[in-house]
């Protein structure tokens, strides 16, 4: 059995129009509870993506963190072997149907109608023994890397990028991931073959100001270290997120049994 820090993730991103945000955020716990009825899903979490287009000197975010997508959603799975049967099952199809009307009103994101990726863990620094390392914010960098670039990129990702990310003030856990690309190329599995086959995710302590961290000398140096890859790779996306909703399977079962 995988330790919580080593469990695979399904990351979904969306651009939720402002008029819909309150409704979608209120609906998310029910959507999570539907998914959490299957024991393969151990928890689910929704983050509001920070965006601030003021100059950095005036308190804004670095431009690299002001991209498209204002919700970052993470489902945690007990193992990778059970993901395909689970997605083929009625719970996922029912959850997709339940969200169809909302999803149909979201604008495309990164030229995809839906951006979802299943990730498996590569390396962990400071495991915390939990799916979610507390209620603090997260910092994420995701990349699409081809086979030719992969050896050099992975050495950087699991090395300097991860160790220097873990050393940033307020970071309580740091992990790197590879996309699980064994999903069948048919509905609904093809929803989870989105762009971005590498990821680094930093969990920050509760109360950490993620935007201030990115504006700091240390945060800017960490971001600058990735700049050479921005010029070489076809797809790079970054998010800083604040936790909105978090549900564990135990919480979903308690709510369902009421």
Phi and psi restraints in degrees (value plus and minus 20) as a CYANA .aco file:
   2 UNK   PHI     -93.7   -53.7
   2 UNK   PSI     121.4   161.4
   3 UNK   PHI     -87.9   -47.9
   3 UNK   PSI     133.0   173.0
   4 UNK   PHI     -73.9   -33.9
   4 UNK   PSI     -57.8   -17.8
   5 UNK   PHI     -88.3   -48.3
   5 UNK   PSI     -37.0     3.0
   6 UNK   PHI    -126.3   -86.3
   6 UNK   PSI     -14.2    25.8
   7 UNK   PHI     -94.0   -54.0
   7 UNK   PSI     127.0   167.0
   8 UNK   PHI     -89.2   -49.2
   8 UNK   PSI     135.9   175.9
   9 UNK   PHI    -143.2  -103.2
   9 UNK   PSI     126.3   166.3
  10 UNK   PHI    -126.1   -86.1
  10 UNK   PSI      98.1   138.1
  11 UNK   PHI    -124.3   -84.3
  11 UNK   PSI     105.5   145.5
  12 UNK   PHI    -142.0  -102.0
  12 UNK   PSI     118.7   158.7
  13 UNK   PHI    -144.8  -104.8
  13 UNK   PSI     125.8   165.8
  14 UNK   PHI    -168.4  -128.4
  14 UNK   PSI     135.5   175.5
  15 UNK   PHI    -126.4   -86.4
  15 UNK   PSI      79.8   119.8
  16 UNK   PHI    -112.4   -72.4
  16 UNK   PSI      98.6   138.6
  17 UNK   PHI     -76.6   -36.6
  17 UNK   PSI     125.0   165.0
  18 UNK   PHI     -72.0   -32.0
  18 UNK   PSI     -58.7   -18.7
  19 UNK   PHI     -85.6   -45.6
  19 UNK   PSI     -37.7     2.3
  20 UNK   PHI    -124.2   -84.2
  20 UNK   PSI     -29.8    10.2
  21 UNK   PHI     -82.5   -42.5
  21 UNK   PSI     -64.9   -24.9
  22 UNK   PHI     -82.6   -42.6
  22 UNK   PSI     -61.0   -21.0
  23 UNK   PHI     -86.4   -46.4
  23 UNK   PSI     -64.8   -24.8
  24 UNK   PHI     -85.2   -45.2
  24 UNK   PSI     -63.4   -23.4
  25 UNK   PHI     -84.2   -44.2
  25 UNK   PSI     -55.9   -15.9
  26 UNK   PHI     -91.6   -51.6
  26 UNK   PSI     -51.2   -11.2
  27 UNK   PHI     -97.4   -57.4
  27 UNK   PSI     -44.1    -4.1
  28 UNK   PHI     -78.2   -38.2
  28 UNK   PSI     -62.3   -22.3
  29 UNK   PHI     -78.7   -38.7
  29 UNK   PSI     -59.0   -19.0
  30 UNK   PHI     -86.1   -46.1
  30 UNK   PSI     -61.4   -21.4
  31 UNK   PHI     -82.3   -42.3
  31 UNK   PSI     -63.2   -23.2
  32 UNK   PHI     -82.5   -42.5
  32 UNK   PSI     -64.5   -24.5
  33 UNK   PHI     -80.4   -40.4
  33 UNK   PSI     -57.4   -17.4
  34 UNK   PHI     -80.5   -40.5
  34 UNK   PSI     -64.2   -24.2
  35 UNK   PHI     -88.9   -48.9
  35 UNK   PSI     -54.7   -14.7
  36 UNK   PHI     -97.1   -57.1
  36 UNK   PSI     -20.8    19.2
  37 UNK   PHI     -88.6   -48.6
  37 UNK   PSI     -42.8    -2.8
  38 UNK   PHI    -111.7   -71.7
  38 UNK   PSI     113.3   153.3
  39 UNK   PHI     -85.5   -45.5
  39 UNK   PSI     -32.3     7.7
  40 UNK   PHI     -86.7   -46.7
  40 UNK   PSI     -47.2    -7.2
  41 UNK   PHI    -115.8   -75.8
  41 UNK   PSI      98.7   138.7
  42 UNK   PHI    -116.5   -76.5
  42 UNK   PSI     -45.0    -5.0
  43 UNK   PHI    -186.7  -146.7
  43 UNK   PSI     147.1   187.1
  44 UNK   PHI    -168.2  -128.2
  44 UNK   PSI     125.2   165.2
  45 UNK   PHI    -166.1  -126.1
  45 UNK   PSI     119.0   159.0
  46 UNK   PHI    -140.6  -100.6
  46 UNK   PSI     115.3   155.3
  47 UNK   PHI    -143.1  -103.1
  47 UNK   PSI     120.5   160.5
  48 UNK   PHI    -105.2   -65.2
  48 UNK   PSI     103.8   143.8
  49 UNK   PHI    -100.4   -60.4
  49 UNK   PSI     109.1   149.1
  50 UNK   PHI     -96.4   -56.4
  50 UNK   PSI     118.6   158.6
  51 UNK   PHI    -162.9  -122.9
  51 UNK   PSI     110.1   150.1
  52 UNK   PHI    -170.0  -130.0
  52 UNK   PSI      88.0   128.0
  53 UNK   PHI    -111.2   -71.2
  53 UNK   PSI     -11.5    28.5
  54 UNK   PHI     -87.2   -47.2
  54 UNK   PSI     138.6   178.6
  55 UNK   PHI     -77.3   -37.3
  55 UNK   PSI     129.1   169.1
  56 UNK   PHI     -77.4   -37.4
  56 UNK   PSI     -57.7   -17.7
  57 UNK   PHI     -84.3   -44.3
  57 UNK   PSI     -40.8    -0.8
  58 UNK   PHI    -122.0   -82.0
  58 UNK   PSI     -10.0    30.0
  59 UNK   PHI      82.7   122.7
  59 UNK   PSI     -13.8    26.2
  60 UNK   PHI     -99.9   -59.9
  60 UNK   PSI     159.6   199.6
  61 UNK   PHI    -112.1   -72.1
  61 UNK   PSI     130.5   170.5
  62 UNK   PHI     -75.0   -35.0
  62 UNK   PSI     123.7   163.7
  63 UNK   PHI     -75.2   -35.2
  63 UNK   PSI     -53.1   -13.1
  64 UNK   PHI     -83.7   -43.7
  64 UNK   PSI     -40.1    -0.1
  65 UNK   PHI    -122.8   -82.8
  65 UNK   PSI      -8.4    31.6
  66 UNK   PHI    -131.7   -91.7
  66 UNK   PSI      27.4    67.4
  67 UNK   PHI    -110.3   -70.3
  67 UNK   PSI    -188.3  -148.3
  68 UNK   PHI    -100.2   -60.2
  68 UNK   PSI     136.2   176.2
  69 UNK   PHI      81.9   121.9
  69 UNK   PSI      97.1   137.1
  70 UNK   PHI    -137.6   -97.6
  70 UNK   PSI     -16.3    23.7
  71 UNK   PHI    -154.4  -114.4
  71 UNK   PSI     115.0   155.0
  72 UNK   PHI    -145.8  -105.8
  72 UNK   PSI      94.1   134.1
  73 UNK   PHI    -137.4   -97.4
  73 UNK   PSI     112.3   152.3
  74 UNK   PHI    -144.7  -104.7
  74 UNK   PSI     104.5   144.5
  75 UNK   PHI    -128.5   -88.5
  75 UNK   PSI     114.7   154.7
  76 UNK   PHI    -127.2   -87.2
  76 UNK   PSI     110.4   150.4
  77 UNK   PHI    -128.4   -88.4
  77 UNK   PSI     128.7   168.7
  78 UNK   PHI     -86.9   -46.9
  78 UNK   PSI     -53.9   -13.9
  79 UNK   PHI    -179.8  -139.8
  79 UNK   PSI     147.3   187.3
  80 UNK   PHI    -104.6   -64.6
  80 UNK   PSI     -46.7    -6.7
  81 UNK   PHI     -84.0   -44.0
  81 UNK   PSI     -50.3   -10.3
  82 UNK   PHI    -108.4   -68.4
  82 UNK   PSI     -22.0    18.0
  83 UNK   PHI     -88.8   -48.8
  83 UNK   PSI     -66.8   -26.8
  84 UNK   PHI     -84.1   -44.1
  84 UNK   PSI     -67.4   -27.4
  85 UNK   PHI     -79.5   -39.5
  85 UNK   PSI     -57.6   -17.6
  86 UNK   PHI     -83.9   -43.9
  86 UNK   PSI     -65.2   -25.2
  87 UNK   PHI     -86.2   -46.2
  87 UNK   PSI     -48.3    -8.3
  88 UNK   PHI     -95.8   -55.8
  88 UNK   PSI     -31.7     8.3
  89 UNK   PHI    -104.1   -64.1
  89 UNK   PSI     156.2   196.2
  90 UNK   PHI     -91.4   -51.4
  90 UNK   PSI     -47.2    -7.2
  91 UNK   PHI     -84.9   -44.9
  91 UNK   PSI     -66.4   -26.4
  92 UNK   PHI     -87.4   -47.4
  92 UNK   PSI     -65.1   -25.1
  93 UNK   PHI     -81.8   -41.8
  93 UNK   PSI     -57.4   -17.4
  94 UNK   PHI     -86.9   -46.9
  94 UNK   PSI     -59.6   -19.6
  95 UNK   PHI     -85.9   -45.9
  95 UNK   PSI     -57.2   -17.2
  96 UNK   PHI     -84.8   -44.8
  96 UNK   PSI     -65.1   -25.1
  97 UNK   PHI     -81.2   -41.2
  97 UNK   PSI     -59.8   -19.8
  98 UNK   PHI     -83.4   -43.4
  98 UNK   PSI     -50.7   -10.7
  99 UNK   PHI    -120.9   -80.9
  99 UNK   PSI     -14.6    25.4
 100 UNK   PHI     -78.7   -38.7
 100 UNK   PSI     -66.0   -26.0
 101 UNK   PHI     -83.3   -43.3
 101 UNK   PSI     -63.1   -23.1
 102 UNK   PHI     -84.7   -44.7
 102 UNK   PSI     -69.0   -29.0
 103 UNK   PHI     -80.3   -40.3
 103 UNK   PSI     -54.3   -14.3
 104 UNK   PHI     -85.8   -45.8
 104 UNK   PSI     -34.5     5.5
 105 UNK   PHI    -118.7   -78.7
 105 UNK   PSI     -24.1    15.9
 106 UNK   PHI     -99.8   -59.8
 106 UNK   PSI     119.8   159.8
 107 UNK   PHI     -90.4   -50.4
 107 UNK   PSI     135.6   175.6
 108 UNK   PHI     -77.5   -37.5
 108 UNK   PSI     128.6   168.6
 109 UNK   PHI    -144.2  -104.2
 109 UNK   PSI     101.3   141.3
 110 UNK   PHI      35.1    75.1
 110 UNK   PSI      19.1    59.1
 111 UNK   PHI      43.6    83.6
 111 UNK   PSI       3.2    43.2
 112 UNK   PHI    -144.1  -104.1
 112 UNK   PSI     121.9   161.9
 113 UNK   PHI     -86.7   -46.7
 113 UNK   PSI     -49.6    -9.6
 114 UNK   PHI    -168.1  -128.1
 114 UNK   PSI     108.4   148.4
 115 UNK   PHI    -129.7   -89.7
 115 UNK   PSI      82.5   122.5
 116 UNK   PHI    -154.1  -114.1
 116 UNK   PSI     121.2   161.2
 117 UNK   PHI    -162.6  -122.6
 117 UNK   PSI     113.5   153.5
 118 UNK   PHI    -110.4   -70.4
 118 UNK   PSI     109.8   149.8
 119 UNK   PHI    -141.0  -101.0
 119 UNK   PSI     122.2   162.2
 120 UNK   PHI    -130.8   -90.8
 120 UNK   PSI     129.3   169.3
 121 UNK   PHI     -95.8   -55.8
 121 UNK   PSI     117.9   157.9
 122 UNK   PHI    -118.8   -78.8
 122 UNK   PSI     -73.6   -33.6
 123 UNK   PHI    -170.1  -130.1
 123 UNK   PSI     125.6   165.6
 124 UNK   PHI    -146.2  -106.2
 124 UNK   PSI     115.1   155.1
 125 UNK   PHI    -135.9   -95.9
 125 UNK   PSI     109.1   149.1
 126 UNK   PHI      41.2    81.2
 126 UNK   PSI      42.8    82.8
 127 UNK   PHI     -79.7   -39.7
 127 UNK   PSI     125.0   165.0
 128 UNK   PHI    -134.4   -94.4
 128 UNK   PSI     -24.1    15.9
 129 UNK   PHI      55.1    95.1
 129 UNK   PSI       4.4    44.4
 130 UNK   PHI    -167.1  -127.1
 130 UNK   PSI     134.4   174.4
 131 UNK   PHI     -80.4   -40.4
 131 UNK   PSI     -64.8   -24.8
 132 UNK   PHI    -136.7   -96.7
 132 UNK   PSI     109.4   149.4
 133 UNK   PHI    -106.0   -66.0
 133 UNK   PSI      25.0    65.0
 134 UNK   PHI      80.9   120.9
 134 UNK   PSI    -193.1  -153.1
 135 UNK   PHI    -117.6   -77.6
 135 UNK   PSI      -3.3    36.7
 136 UNK   PHI     -99.3   -59.3
 136 UNK   PSI     155.9   195.9
 137 UNK   PHI     -95.7   -55.7
 137 UNK   PSI     154.3   194.3
 138 UNK   PHI    -149.7  -109.7
 138 UNK   PSI     133.5   173.5
 139 UNK   PHI    -142.2  -102.2
 139 UNK   PSI     113.1   153.1
 140 UNK   PHI    -153.7  -113.7
 140 UNK   PSI     116.7   156.7
 141 UNK   PHI    -146.6  -106.6
 141 UNK   PSI     112.4   152.4
 142 UNK   PHI    -148.6  -108.6
 142 UNK   PSI     125.3   165.3
 143 UNK   PHI    -160.3  -120.3
 143 UNK   PSI     130.0   170.0
 144 UNK   PHI    -126.1   -86.1
 144 UNK   PSI      98.7   138.7
 145 UNK   PHI    -143.2  -103.2
 145 UNK   PSI     108.1   148.1
 146 UNK   PHI    -105.2   -65.2
 146 UNK   PSI     151.5   191.5
 147 UNK   PHI     -81.6   -41.6
 147 UNK   PSI     -55.8   -15.8
 148 UNK   PHI     -86.2   -46.2
 148 UNK   PSI     -57.2   -17.2
 149 UNK   PHI    -104.4   -64.4
 149 UNK   PSI     -37.9     2.1
 150 UNK   PHI     -77.5   -37.5
 150 UNK   PSI     -66.4   -26.4
 151 UNK   PHI     -77.4   -37.4
 151 UNK   PSI     -68.1   -28.1
 152 UNK   PHI     -88.7   -48.7
 152 UNK   PSI     -61.5   -21.5
 153 UNK   PHI     -84.4   -44.4
 153 UNK   PSI     -65.6   -25.6
 154 UNK   PHI     -84.0   -44.0
 154 UNK   PSI     -55.4   -15.4
 155 UNK   PHI     -82.5   -42.5
 155 UNK   PSI     -60.6   -20.6
 156 UNK   PHI     -89.3   -49.3
 156 UNK   PSI     -64.4   -24.4
 157 UNK   PHI     -81.7   -41.7
 157 UNK   PSI     -70.0   -30.0
 158 UNK   PHI     -99.8   -59.8
 158 UNK   PSI     -30.2     9.8
 159 UNK   PHI    -124.3   -84.3
 159 UNK   PSI    -120.3   -80.3
 160 UNK   PHI     -79.3   -39.3
 160 UNK   PSI     -66.3   -26.3
 161 UNK   PHI     -79.9   -39.9
 161 UNK   PSI     -62.3   -22.3
 162 UNK   PHI     -94.8   -54.8
 162 UNK   PSI     -67.0   -27.0
 163 UNK   PHI     -87.1   -47.1
 163 UNK   PSI     -59.5   -19.5
 164 UNK   PHI     -93.0   -53.0
 164 UNK   PSI     -53.0   -13.0
 165 UNK   PHI     -84.5   -44.5
 165 UNK   PSI     -62.6   -22.6
 166 UNK   PHI     -84.8   -44.8
 166 UNK   PSI     -45.3    -5.3
 167 UNK   PHI    -104.0   -64.0
 167 UNK   PSI     -27.1    12.9
 168 UNK   PHI     -84.2   -44.2
 168 UNK   PSI     126.0   166.0
 169 UNK   PHI     -78.8   -38.8
 169 UNK   PSI     111.8   151.8
 170 UNK   PHI      71.3   111.3
 170 UNK   PSI     -28.3    11.7
 171 UNK   PHI     -97.9   -57.9
 171 UNK   PSI     105.5   145.5
 172 UNK   PHI    -124.7   -84.7
 172 UNK   PSI     -40.3    -0.3
 173 UNK   PHI    -175.1  -135.1
 173 UNK   PSI     123.0   163.0
 174 UNK   PHI    -153.9  -113.9
 174 UNK   PSI     113.9   153.9
 175 UNK   PHI    -160.1  -120.1
 175 UNK   PSI     130.7   170.7
 176 UNK   PHI    -137.1   -97.1
 176 UNK   PSI     135.6   175.6
 177 UNK   PHI    -162.0  -122.0
 177 UNK   PSI     134.7   174.7
 178 UNK   PHI    -138.3   -98.3
 178 UNK   PSI     126.9   166.9
 179 UNK   PHI     -90.2   -50.2
 179 UNK   PSI     122.2   162.2
 180 UNK   PHI    -111.9   -71.9
 180 UNK   PSI      84.5   124.5
 181 UNK   PHI    -123.4   -83.4
 181 UNK   PSI       4.7    44.7
 182 UNK   PHI    -113.3   -73.3
 182 UNK   PSI      -9.9    30.1
 183 UNK   PHI     -87.7   -47.7
 183 UNK   PSI     120.6   160.6
 184 UNK   PHI     -80.0   -40.0
 184 UNK   PSI     124.9   164.9
 185 UNK   PHI    -109.3   -69.3
 185 UNK   PSI      40.5    80.5
 186 UNK   PHI    -169.1  -129.1
 186 UNK   PSI     140.7   180.7
 187 UNK   PHI     -87.7   -47.7
 187 UNK   PSI     120.7   160.7
 188 UNK   PHI    -112.1   -72.1
 188 UNK   PSI     -16.7    23.3
 189 UNK   PHI     -84.1   -44.1
 189 UNK   PSI     -52.1   -12.1
 190 UNK   PHI     -87.1   -47.1
 190 UNK   PSI     -32.9     7.1
 191 UNK   PHI     -85.0   -45.0
 191 UNK   PSI     -42.9    -2.9
 192 UNK   PHI    -129.8   -89.8
 192 UNK   PSI       8.4    48.4
 193 UNK   PHI    -136.2   -96.2
 193 UNK   PSI      17.9    57.9
 194 UNK   PHI     -93.4   -53.4
 194 UNK   PSI     158.7   198.7
 195 UNK   PHI     -91.9   -51.9
 195 UNK   PSI     129.9   169.9
 196 UNK   PHI      84.4   124.4
 196 UNK   PSI      64.6   104.6
 197 UNK   PHI    -117.6   -77.6
 197 UNK   PSI     -15.1    24.9
 198 UNK   PHI    -156.2  -116.2
 198 UNK   PSI     128.7   168.7
 199 UNK   PHI    -170.4  -130.4
 199 UNK   PSI     123.7   163.7
 200 UNK   PHI    -140.7  -100.7
 200 UNK   PSI     112.7   152.7
 201 UNK   PHI    -150.8  -110.8
 201 UNK   PSI     103.2   143.2
 202 UNK   PHI    -128.9   -88.9
 202 UNK   PSI     105.9   145.9
 203 UNK   PHI    -113.3   -73.3
 203 UNK   PSI     108.3   148.3
 204 UNK   PHI    -125.0   -85.0
 204 UNK   PSI     132.8   172.8
 205 UNK   PHI     -84.6   -44.6
 205 UNK   PSI     127.1   167.1
 206 UNK   PHI     -77.8   -37.8
 206 UNK   PSI     115.9   155.9
 207 UNK   PHI      73.5   113.5
 207 UNK   PSI     -28.7    11.3
 208 UNK   PHI     -91.5   -51.5
 208 UNK   PSI     115.8   155.8
 209 UNK   PHI    -108.2   -68.2
 209 UNK   PSI      79.5   119.5
 210 UNK   PHI     -82.7   -42.7
 210 UNK   PSI     -59.6   -19.6
 211 UNK   PHI     -85.2   -45.2
 211 UNK   PSI     -62.4   -22.4
 212 UNK   PHI     -84.4   -44.4
 212 UNK   PSI     -57.5   -17.5
 213 UNK   PHI     -82.0   -42.0
 213 UNK   PSI     -62.7   -22.7
 214 UNK   PHI     -88.1   -48.1
 214 UNK   PSI     -46.1    -6.1
 215 UNK   PHI    -102.7   -62.7
 215 UNK   PSI     -36.5     3.5
 216 UNK   PHI     -90.2   -50.2
 216 UNK   PSI     144.1   184.1
 217 UNK   PHI     -79.0   -39.0
 217 UNK   PSI     -62.0   -22.0
 218 UNK   PHI     -86.0   -46.0
 218 UNK   PSI     -63.7   -23.7
 219 UNK   PHI     -85.4   -45.4
 219 UNK   PSI     -60.5   -20.5
 220 UNK   PHI     -89.3   -49.3
 220 UNK   PSI     -53.9   -13.9
 221 UNK   PHI     -87.7   -47.7
 221 UNK   PSI     -59.7   -19.7
 222 UNK   PHI     -82.6   -42.6
 222 UNK   PSI     -62.9   -22.9
 223 UNK   PHI     -87.7   -47.7
 223 UNK   PSI     -60.7   -20.7
 224 UNK   PHI     -83.2   -43.2
 224 UNK   PSI     -49.9    -9.9
 225 UNK   PHI     -84.1   -44.1
 225 UNK   PSI     -42.4    -2.4
 226 UNK   PHI    -109.5   -69.5
 226 UNK   PSI     -29.3    10.7
 227 UNK   PHI     -76.6   -36.6
 227 UNK   PSI     -60.5   -20.5
 228 UNK   PHI     -79.0   -39.0
 228 UNK   PSI     -52.5   -12.5
 229 UNK   PHI     -93.6   -53.6
 229 UNK   PSI     -49.7    -9.7
 230 UNK   PHI     -79.0   -39.0
 230 UNK   PSI     -52.0   -12.0
 231 UNK   PHI    -102.2   -62.2
 231 UNK   PSI     -37.5     2.5
 232 UNK   PHI    -124.7   -84.7
 232 UNK   PSI     -43.8    -3.8
 233 UNK   PHI    -121.9   -81.9
 233 UNK   PSI     129.0   169.0
 234 UNK   PHI     -97.8   -57.8
 234 UNK   PSI     -35.7     4.3
 235 UNK   PHI    -169.0  -129.0
 235 UNK   PSI     100.1   140.1
 236 UNK   PHI    -159.5  -119.5
 236 UNK   PSI     108.6   148.6
 237 UNK   PHI    -156.6  -116.6
 237 UNK   PSI     128.3   168.3
 238 UNK   PHI    -157.6  -117.6
 238 UNK   PSI     124.2   164.2
 239 UNK   PHI    -160.1  -120.1
 239 UNK   PSI     122.8   162.8
 240 UNK   PHI    -134.9   -94.9
 240 UNK   PSI     104.4   144.4
 241 UNK   PHI    -146.5  -106.5
 241 UNK   PSI     124.7   164.7
 242 UNK   PHI    -128.7   -88.7
 242 UNK   PSI     114.7   154.7
 243 UNK   PHI     -84.7   -44.7
 243 UNK   PSI     110.2   150.2
 244 UNK   PHI    -125.3   -85.3
 244 UNK   PSI     -70.5   -30.5
 245 UNK   PHI    -160.6  -120.6
 245 UNK   PSI     117.2   157.2
 246 UNK   PHI    -158.4  -118.4
 246 UNK   PSI     108.8   148.8
 247 UNK   PHI    -154.7  -114.7
 247 UNK   PSI     113.2   153.2
 248 UNK   PHI    -118.9   -78.9
 248 UNK   PSI     145.3   185.3
 249 UNK   PHI     -81.0   -41.0
 249 UNK   PSI     -59.8   -19.8
 250 UNK   PHI     -81.1   -41.1
 250 UNK   PSI     -61.3   -21.3
 251 UNK   PHI     -86.5   -46.5
 251 UNK   PSI     -58.9   -18.9
 252 UNK   PHI     -86.4   -46.4
 252 UNK   PSI     -61.8   -21.8
 253 UNK   PHI     -85.9   -45.9
 253 UNK   PSI     -58.9   -18.9
 254 UNK   PHI     -83.9   -43.9
 254 UNK   PSI     -62.1   -22.1
 255 UNK   PHI     -86.0   -46.0
 255 UNK   PSI     -59.2   -19.2
 256 UNK   PHI     -88.6   -48.6
 256 UNK   PSI     -56.4   -16.4
 257 UNK   PHI    -109.9   -69.9
 257 UNK   PSI     -28.5    11.5
